[in-house]
């Protein structure tokens, strides 16, 4: 028995006598001990009685929970979530002047049942065989078990079990189902058992809910759990000690039957007779044991279904949140739009459409800023996996130990700081797509785990002993030459061949100058809307300079340049050459020297490009190989352009 005396706070002077196995303390009316002090959280703390122990647990309160024994103070938190209480200990809820203080006193529970008969679980078979000789009982059991088996919702299952019990035991007046708290895990010895539902026999003989609180003898179901047996206590006031709960409940006889699954006790079915003339007997125990065998399975299944439904709802909310955040980041959840109508980009999109609905690993190669993550997202959102998650990770952003945990997850306690189990990105992206950017930055020690994940679809979290299977589409990206990385021993050759099944090369912006006008216009609209500032656009001279510039930072550099322009521009104004960055204006002299005449943008660009080709050949003594290298194109590409301009 637990006694709590309030020594400080608004309820100072009150004493609570608490017979339950789990006692909650807080400001909310649903608590067993309600304290209205402002520093007390709605659900502040819990005290759990486990055999001879009383364990104090902080329920993540706002102002904290502290246990005081003698001169020692222990504040509960992530590093010390529980504290074993003893008589005389103080519990402080909150801090400062608003703290509420409770003194703890533990008293021996006098409720110790005097058992009339006991039937252990291993004796269930003989009990069932004995009932086979009574067809009427078998028929009633079959009907009851059919109704119980047809229910899936836990509350409905418990009602059917209680009603079947009252039907099978005509002398019973009350039935209470006691279940083990789900937080107790599989260890029955340290679990908390709590009454969850009571049904009574109504005046007309049918069963129904009670009209008020129903006290229950805890000694009976504790005996059932401890002995792993069905317990019969007949004529309770004389056979069972004169305890407050037995006398207060007017229980004339009681039966406790375990609900079990293998070696695990799930709960107790407690049946009482609270009318003076009638008594329960050993035959009733036999019936209830057989009923409990099927009822136990129904309870276990209903609780499992409940947990699975809760887990599914939680995962669905998590999935919806992550997808919403990703879609918002990509612009309102629309299909990923690839801007560009140049020949180079048309070839990329054609290749992309061929691979989206396969399981083939895609390797995207290209310079920094060419839009590799955008293409990876297009692979996902154009595929049948679009309803699942697209998850991206830059492999260069984390240290080796952190990257392994981020990708594959870890078990609680697997390393310092692993205070809870964590899912890796492979599990989070299960069914969807995982984009690994800067794949060449992955440490060699981690590349073997990546290879197994790609080949077998198996991952093993850090600290785990068993692998897990995942179905993830991998899209990788790099701005380096993978063949060179393999030759230098910085990248595994087997992983290289596994990744480069379907390579996509993204052209740099200087190879797709036809797209600069469209890209700049799209970025102008986006940032104008974001900032809330209408702008006129680009002047012809500004666009000529932007188109002539080589953009070493590619699309990302162009995007940043346009964003800076929108910030500088006055509402409704046009972007003029003097507002461009100095590095872009450097080509202004080239345009002048090229003698560009007014005409279409294509004609003027051709004039500038022809001038640059001639200047490069002149600078290198007509050496086409060196000219092509300086211009950043292949020798074949240079020959093509020379033929195009008749040079």
C-alpha positions in Angstrom: 0.0 0.0 0.0 1.3 3.5 -0.9 0.6 6.6 1.2 1.5 10.1 -0.1 1.4 13.0 2.4 1.5 16.5 0.8 4.0 18.5 3.0 4.3 21.6 0.8 2.0 23.1 -1.9 -1.6 24.1 -2.3 -2.7 20.6 -1.0 -0.4 20.6 2.0 -1.8 18.5 4.9 -3.7 16.0 2.6 -2.8 12.3 2.6 -3.6 9.9 -0.2 -4.0 6.2 0.3 -3.3 4.5 -3.0 -3.9 0.8 -3.5 -3.2 0.6 -7.2 -0.1 -0.8 -8.9 0.5 2.4 -10.9 -0.2 5.9 -9.5 -0.1 9.0 -11.7 0.5 12.5 -10.2 -0.2 15.8 -12.0 -2.5 18.8 -12.5 -4.9 17.0 -14.9 -8.1 15.7 -13.4 -7.4 12.2 -14.9 -4.5 11.7 -12.4 -4.8 9.5 -9.3 -3.3 12.4 -7.3 -4.4 15.8 -8.5 -2.2 18.8 -7.5 -3.2 22.2 -8.7 0.2 23.9 -8.2 1.3 25.9 -11.2 4.7 24.3 -11.4 3.1 20.8 -11.6 2.7 19.5 -15.2 -0.6 18.0 -16.5 0.9 14.5 -16.2 4.0 15.1 -14.1 5.1 11.8 -12.6 4.2 8.2 -11.9 4.9 5.8 -9.1 4.9 2.1 -10.0 4.6 -0.7 -7.4 6.7 -3.7 -8.6 6.6 -6.3 -5.9 8.5 -4.9 -2.9 9.7 -1.9 -5.0 8.1 1.5 -5.5 9.6 3.2 -8.6 9.3 6.9 -9.3 9.2 7.9 -13.0 9.2 11.4 -14.4 6.8 11.8 -17.3 8.9 14.4 -19.1 7.5 17.2 -16.9 8.3 20.8 -17.7 9.8 21.8 -14.3 11.3 18.5 -13.3 11.0 15.8 -10.6 13.5 15.4 -7.7 13.7 12.6 -5.2 15.2 13.5 -1.8 16.6 10.9 0.7 18.4 12.3 3.7 20.8 14.9 2.3 20.9 13.3 -1.2 18.9 14.9 -4.0 18.4 13.0 -7.3 16.9 14.9 -10.2 15.2 12.6 -12.8 16.0 13.1 -16.5 17.2 11.3 -19.6 20.3 10.1 -17.8 18.4 9.0 -14.7 14.7 8.4 -15.7 13.7 6.4 -12.5 14.4 6.2 -8.8 13.6 3.5 -6.3 11.6 5.0 -3.4 11.6 4.0 0.3 9.4 5.0 3.2 10.3 8.5 4.3 11.6 9.7 0.9 10.4 13.1 -0.3 9.3 13.8 -3.9 9.6 17.4 -5.2 7.5 18.3 -8.2 8.6 21.5 -9.9 11.2 24.0 -8.8 11.6 27.3 -6.9 8.9 28.7 -4.7 6.1 26.8 -6.5 7.5 23.3 -5.8 5.1 20.7 -4.4 6.5 18.2 -1.9 5.2 14.7 -1.2 6.3 12.4 1.6 6.3 8.7 0.7 5.2 5.9 3.0 5.0 2.2 2.0 3.0 -0.2 4.0 2.7 -4.0 3.7 -0.5 -5.0 1.8 -2.5 -7.2 4.2 -4.5 -8.7 1.3 -3.2 -12.3 1.1 -5.7 -14.7 -0.3 -6.4 -18.0 1.5 -6.6 -20.3 -1.6 -9.3 -22.9 -1.6 -8.2 -24.5 -4.8 -5.6 -23.8 -7.5 -5.4 -25.0 -11.1 -2.0 -24.4 -12.8 -1.6 -23.6 -16.5 0.1 -27.0 -17.2 -3.1 -28.7 -16.0 -5.3 -27.2 -18.7 -5.4 -30.3 -20.9 -7.0 -32.5 -18.2 -9.5 -29.7 -17.5 -10.5 -29.6 -21.2 -10.8 -33.4 -21.4 -13.2 -33.4 -18.4 -15.5 -30.8 -20.0 -15.7 -32.9 -23.2 -18.2 -35.1 -21.3 -20.7 -32.3 -21.0 -22.2 -31.4 -24.4 -24.2 -28.4 -23.1 -21.0 -26.8 -21.7 -19.1 -27.5 -24.9 -21.9 -25.9 -27.0 -21.9 -22.8 -24.8 -18.1 -22.6 -25.0 -18.1 -22.9 -28.7 -20.7 -20.1 -29.1 -18.8 -17.8 -26.7 -15.4 -18.5 -28.4 -17.0 -17.8 -31.8 -18.2 -14.3 -30.6 -14.8 -13.6 -29.1 -12.9 -14.7 -32.2 -15.1 -12.5 -34.4 -14.1 -9.3 -32.6 -10.9 -7.5 -33.5 -11.1 -4.2 -31.6 -9.6 -4.7 -28.1 -12.6 -3.1 -26.3 -15.0 -5.3 -28.1 -12.9 -8.4 -27.4 -12.9 -7.6 -23.7 -16.7 -7.1 -23.6 -17.3 -10.4 -25.4 -15.0 -12.2 -22.9 -16.7 -10.6 -19.9 -20.2 -11.4 -21.3 -19.2 -15.0 -22.1 -17.9 -15.4 -18.5 -21.2 -14.3 -17.0 -23.0 -16.7 -19.3 -20.8 -19.7 -18.4 -20.8 -19.0 -14.7 -24.4 -18.3 -13.6 -23.5 -17.6 -10.0 -21.1 -14.7 -11.0 -22.2 -11.2 -10.4 -19.1 -9.2 -11.5 -16.3 -9.8 -14.1 -13.2 -7.6 -14.2 -10.5 -7.9 -16.9 -7.0 -7.0 -15.6 -4.3 -6.5 -18.3 -0.6 -6.0 -18.2 0.5 -2.5 -19.0 2.0 -2.5 -22.5 5.0 -0.6 -21.2 6.0 -3.6 -19.2 7.6 -5.4 -22.1 7.8 -9.2 -21.9 9.1 -9.4 -18.4 6.0 -10.4 -16.3 7.8 -10.1 -13.0 8.4 -6.3 -13.5 5.1 -5.6 -15.3 2.3 -3.5 -14.0 -1.2 -5.1 -14.1 -4.2 -2.8 -14.1 -8.0 -3.4 -14.1 -9.2 -2.1 -17.5 -12.9 -3.1 -17.7 -15.7 -4.4 -15.4 -19.1 -5.9 -16.5 -21.9 -6.8 -14.1 -25.0 -9.0 -14.1 -28.0 -6.6 -14.4 -31.3 -7.2 -12.5 -32.8 -8.8 -15.7 -30.0 -11.3 -15.9 -28.2 -9.8 -18.9 -24.7 -8.3 -18.6 -23.8 -4.6 -18.8 -21.5 -1.9 -17.5 -21.6 -1.0 -13.8 -23.4 2.1 -12.6 -20.4 3.3 -10.5 -16.9 2.5 -9.4 -16.3 -1.2 -8.6 -13.6 -2.0 -6.0 -11.5 -5.1 -6.8 -9.4 -7.4 -4.6 -5.8 -7.0 -5.8 -4.5 -9.9 -3.8 -6.4 -12.4 -6.0 -5.0 -11.3 -9.4 -1.5 -10.8 -7.9 -1.7 -14.4 -6.7 -2.7 -15.6 -10.2 0.2 -13.8 -11.8 2.7 -15.0 -9.2 1.7 -18.6 -9.2 0.8 -18.8 -12.9 -2.4 -20.6 -11.9 -6.2 -20.2 -11.6 -7.2 -19.3 -8.0 -10.5 -20.0 -6.2 -11.2 -18.3 -2.9 -14.7 -19.3 -1.7 -16.7 -17.4 0.9 -14.2 -14.6 0.7 -14.8 -12.7 4.0 -13.9 -15.8 6.0 -11.5 -17.6 3.6 -9.6 -14.4 2.6 -8.0 -12.1 5.2 -10.3 -9.3 6.4 -8.9 -6.8 4.0 -10.4 -3.4 3.1 -10.9 -4.2 -0.6 -12.5 -7.7 0.0 -14.8 -6.4 2.7 -15.6 -3.1 0.8 -16.5 -5.0 -2.3 -18.7 -7.6 -0.4 -17.1 -10.4 -2.4 -18.5 -13.7 -1.2 -16.4 -15.8 -3.5 -13.9 -15.0 -6.3 -12.0 -16.7 -9.1 -8.9 -15.4 -10.9 -7.9 -17.0 -14.2 -4.8 -16.0 -16.1 -4.8 -14.9 -19.7 -1.5 -16.1 -21.2 0.5 -16.5 -24.4 3.2 -19.1 -24.1 5.2 -18.2 -21.0 3.9 -14.7 -20.9 1.0 -13.6 -18.7 -1.1 -11.1 -20.5 -3.6 -10.4 -17.8 -6.2 -11.9 -15.4 -9.9 -12.6 -15.7 -11.3 -12.0 -12.2 -14.9 -13.3 -11.5 -16.7 -12.4 -8.3 -19.9 -13.4 -6.5 -21.1 -10.5 -4.4 -24.4 -12.0 -3.2 -24.4 -13.7 0.2 -26.2 -17.0 -0.7 -24.2 -18.1 -3.7 -20.7 -19.4 -4.1 -18.3 -20.2 -7.0 -16.8 -23.6 -7.2 -14.0 -25.7 -8.8 -16.3 -26.6 -11.8 -16.5 -22.9 -12.6 -12.7 -22.7 -12.6 -12.5 -25.6 -15.1 -14.9 -23.8 -17.5 -13.1 -20.4 -17.2 -9.7 -22.0 -17.9 -10.9 -23.5 -21.2 -12.6 -20.1 -22.1 -9.4 -18.3 -21.2 -7.3 -20.3 -23.6 -9.1 -18.9 -26.6 -9.7 -15.5 -24.9 -6.0 -15.1 -24.3 -5.3 -15.5 -28.0 -8.0 -13.0 -28.9 -6.6 -10.4 -26.4 -3.0 -10.9 -27.7 -4.2 -10.5 -31.3 -6.4 -7.4 -30.5 -3.5 -5.7 -28.7 -1.1 -6.5 -31.6 -3.6 -5.1 -34.1 -4.0 -2.0 -31.9 -0.2 -1.5 -31.8 0.1 -2.1 -35.6 -2.7 0.3 -36.4 -1.1 2.9 -34.1 2.3 2.3 -35.7 0.8 2.6 -39.2 -0.9 5.8 -38.3 2.3 7.2 -36.8 4.3 6.2 -39.9 1.6 7.6 -42.2 1.8 10.9 -40.4 5.5 10.9 -40.5 5.5 10.0 -44.2 3.0 12.7 -45.0 5.0 15.3 -43.1 8.3 14.4 -44.8 6.6 14.3 -48.3 4.9 17.6 -47.6 8.2 19.2 -46.5 10.0 17.9 -49.6 7.2 19.0 -51.9 7.1 22.4 -50.4 10.9 22.7 -50.8 10.5 21.8 -54.4 7.8 24.3 -55.1 4.3 23.3 -54.1 4.3 19.6 -54.8 4.2 19.9 -58.6 5.9 17.4 -60.7 9.6 18.2 -60.9 10.1 20.6 -63.8 13.3 20.4 -65.9 13.9 23.7 -67.7 15.7 23.4 -70.9 15.0 22.8 -74.6 18.6 22.6 -75.9 19.7 19.5 -77.7 21.9 18.6 -74.8 19.0 18.6 -72.3 16.7 16.9 -74.7 19.1 14.0 -74.8 19.3 13.9 -71.0 15.5 13.8 -70.7 15.2 11.1 -73.3 17.6 8.9 -71.3 15.8 9.8 -68.1 12.4 8.6 -69.4 13.9 5.3 -70.4 15.1 4.4 -66.8 12.5 5.9 -64.4 10.4 2.8 -64.1 13.2 0.3 -63.7 15.0 -0.7 -60.6 18.4 0.1 -62.1 20.8 2.3 -60.1 21.3 5.6 -61.8 24.6 7.5 -61.6 24.4 11.2 -62.4 27.7 12.8 -63.4 28.2 16.5 -63.9 30.0 19.6 -62.7 29.0 21.3 -59.5 25.8 23.3 -59.9 24.4 21.5 -62.9 21.3 20.3 -61.1 22.1 16.7 -60.3 19.6 16.6 -57.3 16.9 18.0 -59.6 17.4 15.2 -62.0 17.5 12.6 -59.2 14.1 14.0 -57.9 12.8 13.7 -61.5 13.8 10.0 -61.6 11.7 9.5 -58.4 8.7 11.7 -59.2 8.3 10.4 -62.8 8.4 6.8 -61.6 5.8 4.5 -60.0 7.6 5.2 -56.6 6.3 8.8 -56.6 3.9 8.1 -53.7 6.8 7.0 -51.5 9.6 9.2 -50.0 12.4 10.8 -51.9 15.3 11.2 -49.4 18.6 13.0 -50.2 21.9 12.8 -48.3 25.1 14.6 -49.2 27.8 12.1 -48.3 30.4 14.8 -47.9 28.4 16.6 -45.2 29.0 14.1 -42.4 32.0 12.3 -40.7 32.4 8.6 -41.4 30.8 7.4 -38.1 27.9 9.8 -38.4 27.3 8.9 -42.0 27.0 5.2 -41.3 24.4 5.9 -38.6 22.6 8.3 -40.8 22.3 5.9 -43.7 21.8 2.6 -41.8 20.5 3.7 -38.4 21.7 2.4 -35.0 20.5 0.5 -32.0 20.2 2.1 -28.6 23.5 2.0 -26.7 25.5 1.0 -29.8 27.9 3.9 -29.2 28.4 6.9 -26.9 25.4 9.2 -27.4 23.1 6.5 -28.9 20.4 7.1 -26.2 17.6 5.7 -28.4 17.1 3.6 -31.5 17.2 5.5 -34.8 16.0 4.5 -38.2 18.5 5.1 -41.1 17.7 6.8 -44.4 17.6 3.4 -46.1 14.7 2.4 -43.9 13.0 5.8 -44.1 13.2 5.6 -47.9 11.9 2.0 -48.1 9.7 1.7 -51.1 11.0 5.1 -52.4 14.2 6.6 -53.6 17.5 7.4 -51.8 19.7 10.1 -53.5 23.4 9.9 -52.5 25.1 13.1 -53.5 28.9 13.3 -53.7 29.1 9.5 -53.6 32.9 9.6 -54.0 33.2 11.2 -50.6 32.0 8.0 -48.9 34.8 6.4 -46.9 36.2 3.1 -48.2 35.2 1.3 -44.9 31.5 2.3 -45.6 31.5 1.4 -49.3 31.3 -2.3 -48.6 28.1 -1.8 -46.6 26.7 0.3 -49.5 27.6 -2.5 -52.0 25.7 -5.1 -50.0 22.7 -2.7 -49.7 22.7 -2.3 -53.5 23.3 -6.0 -54.3 21.2 -7.8 -51.7 18.8 -5.1 -50.5 20.1 -5.8 -46.9 21.2 -3.2 -44.3 22.5 -3.7 -40.8 22.1 -0.8 -38.3 25.1 0.0 -36.2 25.0 -2.3 -33.2 22.4 -4.7 -34.7 22.9 -8.4 -35.0 20.3 -9.1 -37.7 20.1 -7.6 -41.1 16.9 -5.9 -42.4 15.6 -6.0 -46.0 14.7 -2.8 -47.7 13.4 -1.9 -51.2 15.1 1.3 -52.1 15.9 2.8 -55.5 19.4 4.3 -55.4 20.4 7.4 -57.4 24.0 8.5 -56.9 25.8 11.6 -58.1 29.3 12.9 -58.4 31.2 15.8 -59.8 34.4 13.7 -60.1 35.6 11.2 -62.6 34.8 7.8 -61.0 37.3 5.9 -63.2 40.1 8.2 -61.9 38.9 7.6 -58.3 39.0 3.9 -58.8 42.5 4.0 -60.4 43.8 6.1 -57.4 42.4 3.5 -54.9 39.9 5.9 -53.4 36.8 4.1 -54.6 36.0 0.4 -54.7 36.0 -1.0 -58.2 33.1 -3.4 -57.5 30.9 -0.5 -56.1 31.9 1.5 -59.2 30.5 -1.2 -61.6 27.4 -1.5 -59.4 26.7 2.2 -59.5 27.5 2.9 -63.1 24.7 0.7 -64.6 23.0 3.6 -66.2 25.1 6.8 -66.2 23.5 10.2 -67.0 25.8 13.1 -67.8 24.5 16.5 -67.1 26.0 19.1 -69.5 27.5 22.3 -68.0 25.6 25.5 -68.7 28.2 26.6 -71.3 27.2 23.6 -73.4 23.5 24.5 -73.3 23.6 28.3 -73.8 20.2 28.1 -75.5 18.7 27.4 -72.1 20.1 30.5 -70.3 17.3 32.8 -71.4 14.6 30.4 -70.2 16.4 29.6 -67.0 17.0 33.2 -66.1 13.4 34.1 -66.8 12.1 31.2 -64.6 14.4 32.3 -61.7 13.3 35.9 -62.1 9.6 34.9 -61.7 10.4 32.7 -58.7 12.3 35.2 -56.7 10.0 38.1 -57.7 7.1 36.1 -56.2 9.1 35.1 -53.1 10.2 38.6 -52.3 6.9 40.1 -53.4 8.5 42.6 -55.7 7.3 42.8 -59.4 10.2 43.4 -61.8 10.3 44.2 -65.5 12.8 41.6 -66.7 16.2 41.8 -68.4 17.4 44.4 -70.9 18.8 43.0 -74.2 22.3 44.0 -73.4 22.2 42.3 -69.9 20.9 39.1 -71.5 23.6 39.2 -74.1 26.3 39.4 -71.4 24.7 36.6 -69.4 24.4 34.4 -72.5 28.1 35.0 -73.4 29.4 34.2 -69.9 30.7 30.7 -69.3 29.0 30.2 -65.9 31.7 28.0 -64.1 29.2 27.5 -61.3 26.6 26.5 -63.8 22.8 26.7 -63.1 23.4 27.3 -59.4 25.6 30.4 -60.2 22.9 31.7 -62.6 20.2 31.2 -60.0 22.2 33.1 -57.4 22.9 35.9 -59.8 19.2 36.3 -60.7 18.3 36.3 -57.0 20.8 39.1 -56.3 19.5 41.1 -59.2 15.9 40.9 -58.0 17.0 42.1 -54.5 18.8 45.1 -56.1 16.1 46.1 -58.6 13.4 48.7 -57.9 9.8 47.5 -58.3 9.0 47.3 -62.0 12.6 48.1 -63.2 14.6 46.1 -65.7 18.0 44.4 -65.0 20.6 46.4 -66.8 24.3 45.5 -67.5 25.7 47.7 -64.7 23.8 45.6 -62.1 25.4 42.4 -63.2 28.4 41.0 -61.3 31.8 42.2 -62.5 32.8 38.7 -63.6 29.9 38.6 -66.0 30.6 42.2 -67.3 34.1 41.1 -68.3 32.7 39.6 -71.6 31.3 43.1 -72.5 34.5 44.0 -74.3 34.5 40.8 -76.1 31.0 41.5 -77.5 32.2 44.9 -78.7 35.4 43.5 -80.3 33.4 40.8 -82.0 31.6 43.5 -84.0 28.2 42.1 -83.2 25.5 43.8 -85.2 21.9 44.1 -84.1 19.8 41.1 -84.9 18.2 38.2 -83.2 19.7 36.8 -80.1 20.8 33.6 -82.0 22.5 35.7 -84.7 24.3 37.8 -82.2 25.4 34.8 -80.1 26.7 33.1 -83.3 28.8 36.2 -84.0 30.3 36.1 -80.5 30.9 32.4 -80.6 32.6 32.6 -84.1 34.9 35.4 -82.8 35.9 33.4 -79.7 36.7 30.3 -81.8 38.9 32.3 -84.2 40.6 34.1 -81.2 41.3 30.8 -79.5 42.8 29.2 -82.7 45.0 32.3 -83.2 46.2 32.2 -79.6 47.2 28.6 -79.9 48.8 28.7 -83.3 45.9 26.9 -84.9 46.5 23.9 -82.6 43.0 22.5 -82.4 43.7 20.2 -79.4 44.9 23.0 -77.2 42.1 25.3 -78.4 39.4 22.8 -77.6 41.0 22.3 -74.1 41.0 26.0 -73.4 37.4 26.4 -74.6 36.3 23.5 -72.4 35.0 21.3 -75.3 36.2 18.2 -77.0 38.3 18.2 -80.2 35.3 16.6 -82.0 33.1 19.4 -80.7 35.5 22.0 -81.9 35.6 20.5 -85.4 31.8 20.5 -85.5 31.6 24.2 -84.6 34.3 25.1 -87.1 32.3 23.3 -89.8 29.1 25.1 -88.6 30.7 28.5 -89.0 32.6 27.6 -92.2 36.0 28.2 -90.5 
